[in-house]
């Protein structure tokens, strides 16, 4: 039996983004990370699409925590992408808002995210 595949989206709660802005940042993270997954392992990306595109949205307290997770995922070779906002609406240009991870093996993602709370 194959490992479960999922995607994790991690957002900063300290920014207090509006609902629409938050949804847009989560969508950016999902797409950006998916494209990274396709580069690393097309089979995993294809399996995720075929199995219902499971994803989970989690939260961290600040940019430092988000960057630390990003570095851990990159170090392990997981597909991931940091979202940096253009600054046209609610936050200044260059604000890091979210991190997309995967699609990838759920057990491997969970190793780094199990202590995080759902958004």
C-alpha positions in Angstrom: 0.0 0.0 0.0 1.4 3.4 -1.0 2.0 6.1 1.6 -0.8 8.7 1.9 0.0 11.9 0.0 -1.1 15.3 1.2 -0.3 19.0 1.1 0.2 21.3 4.0 -0.4 25.0 3.9 1.0 27.0 6.9 0.0 30.6 7.5 1.1 33.4 9.8 -1.5 34.3 12.4 0.3 37.5 13.5 -0.7 39.3 10.3 -4.4 39.2 11.1 -5.3 39.0 7.4 -8.9 39.4 6.2 -10.7 36.3 5.1 -10.3 37.0 1.4 -6.7 37.9 1.6 -6.0 34.8 3.7 -7.8 32.6 1.2 -5.7 34.1 -1.6 -2.5 33.5 0.2 -3.5 29.8 0.9 -4.3 29.4 -2.8 -0.9 30.9 -3.8 0.9 28.5 -1.4 -1.0 25.5 -2.7 -0.3 26.2 -6.4 3.3 27.2 -5.9 4.1 24.2 -3.8 2.3 21.9 -6.2 4.5 23.1 -9.1 7.6 22.4 -6.9 6.3 18.9 -6.3 5.9 18.3 -10.0 9.6 19.2 -10.5 10.8 16.9 -7.8 8.5 13.9 -8.3 5.8 13.9 -11.0 4.5 10.5 -9.8 3.7 11.9 -6.3 2.1 15.0 -7.8 0.0 12.8 -10.1 -1.0 10.5 -7.3 -2.1 13.5 -5.2 -4.3 14.8 -8.0 -5.9 11.3 -8.5 -6.5 10.7 -4.8 -8.6 13.8 -4.1 -5.9 16.5 -3.4 -5.9 16.1 0.4 -4.6 19.2 2.1 -4.4 20.7 5.6 -4.1 24.3 6.7 -2.1 25.1 9.8 -0.9 28.2 11.6 2.3 29.5 13.1 2.7 32.6 15.2 5.2 34.6 13.2 7.6 34.9 10.2 10.5 33.4 12.1 8.6 30.1 12.7 7.5 30.0 9.1 11.0 30.5 7.8 12.4 27.9 10.2 9.9 25.3 8.8 10.7 26.3 5.2 14.4 25.7 5.9 13.7 22.3 7.5 11.6 21.2 4.5 14.1 22.4 2.0 16.9 20.7 3.9 15.0 17.4 3.6 14.3 17.9 -0.1 10.6 18.3 0.2 8.7 20.4 -2.3 7.8 23.7 -0.7 7.3 27.3 -1.5 7.2 30.5 0.6 4.6 33.1 -0.4 5.8 36.7 -0.5 3.0 39.3 -0.9 3.2 42.0 -3.5 1.9 44.5 -0.9 -1.0 45.9 -2.9 -3.6 45.6 -0.2 -3.2 44.6 3.5 0.5 44.1 4.1 3.7 45.8 3.0 5.5 44.5 -0.2 7.7 41.5 0.5 5.7 40.3 3.5 6.1 36.5 3.9 2.5 35.2 4.5 2.4 31.5 3.9 4.3 28.3 3.2 3.1 25.5 1.0 4.5 22.0 1.4 3.9 19.1 -0.9 2.0 17.3 -2.1 4.3 14.8 -0.4 4.3 11.8 1.8 2.0 12.6 4.7 4.1 10.9 7.4 7.1 13.0 6.3 5.2 16.3 6.4 3.6 15.3 9.8 7.1 14.9 11.3 7.6 18.6 11.1 4.0 19.8 11.5 2.4 17.6 14.1 2.8 20.2 16.9 1.0 22.9 14.8 -2.6 23.8 15.3 -5.3 23.9 12.5 -6.1 27.3 11.2 
